[in-house]
Amino acid sequence: MANRLIKHLLGYGSAGNAGALTANEAALTAVGSTAVAGVCTDWSGNIYLSDPEKHIIIKVTEGGDVKLFAGLTGVSGTTNGNGNAARFNEPMGIACDRSGNIYVADTGNNQIRRIDPDRNVSSW
């Protein structure tokens, strides 16, 4: 139910972009998303989503582009690295700070992971 609600809300856009479509179910499915658990927005209006079933972090830009931001769809692990070279194990909660960092509660690894603005993933 939560996954459907997130996809529904993203599909309607926001007042900040005149109600333009920011993402839709097809775009989220295209990057491999099946179960959104965590959501945060950065100071630039981007939305970040965690998918614990597929072990990935997704970025939705204010313009509506949906991209795999970190992790590899369907592959779990504990590897630190840049973007798709990093691995997560059931990422759940997610938060953004003013510096552009993203913090992920990597539940299956019992770790807090940080993703910097250049997509470098590190354990915290």
C-alpha positions, 0 to 999 in steps of 0.5 A: 500500500505504501509503495502505491501511495508514494507512486500516486503522490509522485505522479501528481507533481507539486505546486513548485513545478506547476503540477507537472508530472515528476515521476510515474509508476512506469519510470520507477519500474524502469529503474527496478523499483518494487517497494519504496520505503523511505522518502526525503527531499533535498534543498534543490527539490530532488526526491530520494527514495529507498527500495529495500526489496531491490537494495537501491536508492532512486533519485527523482529530479524536480524536472521528473527524471527518475534515475538509479542513484546508488546500488545495483537493482536486486543485488545486496551487499555492504560495498562502499563505492561510487553510485552503482558500485555501492551495495546496500542490504534492505535500505529503509529510512532516508534523510537529506541534509543541507550539504547535499548528503543523503543518509540511509538506514541500511537495515540489513547491514545494521549501518548508517550509510552516507551518500555525498553529492558525487554519489560516493557511498560510505559507512558511518 
